[in-house]
Amino acid sequence: MSGNFGFGFAPQDPDDGKDKGDQNFDMSSLGSALEALGRMMQSGESTGPINWDLARQNARQSPAQREDNGVTDAERAAVVDAVRLANLWLDESESFSATNTAAVSWSRGEWIEGTFPAWERIISPVAEQWQATLGGVMGGEGLAGLTGELPPGLAEGMPEGFPSDMSQFQDMLGPITGMMTQMVGAMLGSQVGQGLGILSGEVLSVSDIGLALTSNGEPTLLPRNVNVFADGIGLPRQEVLLYIALRECAHQRLYSHVPWLRSRLEDAVAAYAKGIHIDTEAMQRAMEQVDPNNPQAMQEALSGGIFEQKDSTEQRAALARLETILALVEGWVDHVVNAAVADRVPTMTQLNEAMRRRRAAGGPAEKTFATLVGLELRPRRMREAAEFWAKSDADRGVAGRDGLWEHPDLLPTAEDLDDLPGYWERDAAMKGLTDSLEAELAEAADADESQDEDGDDKPAA
């Protein structure tokens, strides 16, 4: 599904621009104004398609960050106990061992700082494509179809000396393309920062959105958010903390033992980003409706769908891969956690139901991708994925089930999850063929060995 970064320009003073029609148009003045605007939006040294300095500042200034009181000693001790017990139970339900048994407690601010490098890797490919696409449009490539006279409403509001022909208007855009790129980087940085700030107040652990946001394998929880979640669903904080610790430890074990998983997910996001484009027809329609004397109307026009991407065949395929891998990760975690708990936690049914409701309502994973990456994830595949892992466990055992993570080609596709009965039929047929081939090879090997032994028993001539 397509998303929208919601680009728009900040509202301006309504008095700005009064009587501009009485002034001659001065290109150098426009360049100076844009340069000043760029300096205002630039915060610190920033390279690449996103102003990451601005993103970090906005994230740390969010309401969730202002309400962050850190982590108490009691909360840290509770996390240590929960992680220790979680790892002990998970040893019984999965073949992946804990590579790092440290128990880390983060505040919301520490989550921002600790996961920031991962967000740079994940979001940058999308932002780079936005920047490249916008650069092509501003350089005239995308505006090649905008010809003829300026729309009447736009032309009437322009100052004296402003070109009246669209082709001349395109020529003027060339010198300011770099400044527009800088402005887009600042706008993206602002929006990314806002998204991360909101997310920091919602995530329960470092792997809560399903992606690997750290690489050290340390189970990391946000006790403040866990307590808020527990109070919201009316369940004991201690049991909710243990449940989240189980899920976090399971995620960390999986990402530590499956080296291809992290890059596969990030590659799927990058593949989706390659299909992003700017709707130049929407841009032309917006320009026709712009009232230059109404900055708010201009902002609404520029943010009203111009930057929406329409999913191409390649994007839909990339999205399906991303959805499927994340669903398989979450389904596996659901299965191994439930197997580890068994009847040890009285509220396990309520905890699972609360997590399902959280996903269905659009949990952090869906919100994150919709806001920051520009695409939405469908949580429905997680149920099918959990069913897949349960049957794999029953048919293959714990080691055989986890062995399917050895290579991505061993895992089901999106089409397979949509038709699990058909998948199991094909899998059984393939297994039967493999078993038959292995039996024939073993029989041939036994025959060769017997022939060799018979030959050795014969007396020499």
Steps between C-alpha positions, in 0.01 A plus 500: 500500500628842423590756759558872505775702660257794513742763378391859546647838566468675834222760518616851447387833637177594316634852463804375311474559131262796516526731203764276343339564167638854517856372511716387210604137510865461598649154460792585727258601775320168464829315523598692814164431659524130426857490629387662825217251527745217445728627777204524732398141429854368514604388846862399546708313245284266296583289199276273298130521423382562857603762751572250777607768746157656471338156524681428827411842642131461414491148641654610829258794530183291458238482779593136569860606562399783730305250711801268525624475859766237432519151648494430873719243676191295580400493134849391396496218754158386379625490139805294601277244676254486209772450238673231707175303534407557135829357376464199730155420360596565136780243525222240509305622196761592238835383370655846485702574811534842664811665358484789746332461837535864605177666609484864391247761612463810286322827550317649204792731430744209509279317250526798262878511524552125500287427193589810299771331287252231397242758397760672285560172314131419464362839400787636290425290187144635498616857553768466231235395250277791600791737454600354164141510376450857613833598347387363166175693522660827605766459234233504234476126439168468674371842401560445130128460450418832666489734201310806383385796702487497878151426638302828524462486879874451543607749233287783643663475841858500370714816527584706195777345294425143604501270192153430369602190304541162673812413300670818629385412850673161465826670401488705818472191715843367408709733718288437808484118473774464759315720744180302447693181572623653824148602592368151432776357719392729780133414455581129504718545807219679678246231418733211584579664834133542582431137410785366711397720791147359494630147460731535801193539718338181367765233445538239773838363401771557240351232272137597550454602135649173373816649351850463637572848633810391691772252409646389834234241583426660837135469615396862553171613654338837575347440845317835506308411183444143616336628818275735302400211273431270798284759673312560176400136461436448871751219559774466765814692406728213597327252268489748214871575546582127486289461185679789327837364617417161346418663168809722508734210583343288223554781248861552604577127474347480154687801359824383657479153344359594157764727342311565175180621668600857582630581150205328335253728674697815427543395134123460469449856626761628253336308214166660585660844503628464144146531367427836660411782263335840514162544336567789262137505387396562860766771518354675195145475639622644830671790326180583316320537832769691687421846633842664553346743749385212722804314635284252690317403182833462324624270775187286480527475123865396509438235764180365348625189324784633285749283685289185522646195332291258298604142559662347195526128436853505639389689810216259567744209473744670739219579743383139490852381582527745788159411639571130473839508671371715785194276536723192517716668764199598711326166447812311610534719809131446586541124469823456698382735777171314541684168497744627763229631731255209472285536814758686708337845460130510593431811289667372182173489307422860590855608415483342155162657437628842607792468259265396217279802567806724502599374156149518358466861612826587326786436737844660491615294200213609277511861618876519460507386141197704403652816647873459451546265207189590303333158497261308719520143622205266529497309829270223375784280372632451852220256578582290197869518588434378855299212356788417267750482786269291717459236229870511415573433866259205506637351177871570532568555869663806655835461321335434162264794545781741582713351223266662248667832586828379347409648162216729384409257220396245764227733631150542355417789268206738531303275264583200718368671812179585314452131417655297781305177420635510146849576632495199730387276213785620283742471791388140568538410133847653490595323822379170357705556185807589706459197725461274196812644339697462822384136529610426144839659559544302821403178323745570219774574753429172682516311169834657412638415842379139470654466154831633629495250786422213258787608280741501793400145597587362157845331475754675286553354152 
